[in-house]
């Protein structure tokens, strides 16, 4: 079982414009009345559940902007367990898409 209290320690590199891309996609879902768990529950062909969940986490983080959100908040909004949310966040941090602020341990979309 993953420990959800351990921070992810990775270098944070995000391509320019990535934040705007995620915010634009999020706004499209909000316009259609979809957020977090709703967006993750859309049925797509097999093997896409992890991608749907990761995108739901990114949409949630995009709404928090620079203040970020803690693991429990992200998990609640996404409708996912804390260990699942933590695993997703660790991958997103490793890929440089998300960063975890050291002082607050809150997650934000990478800058």
Secondary structure, DSSP 4 states (H G I P E B T S, - for coil): ---TTSPP-------TTHHHHHHHHHHHHHHTT--HHHHHT---STT-HHHHHHHHHHHHHHHHGGG-B-HHHHHHHHT--HHHHHHHHHHHHHTTSEEE-TTT--EEE--
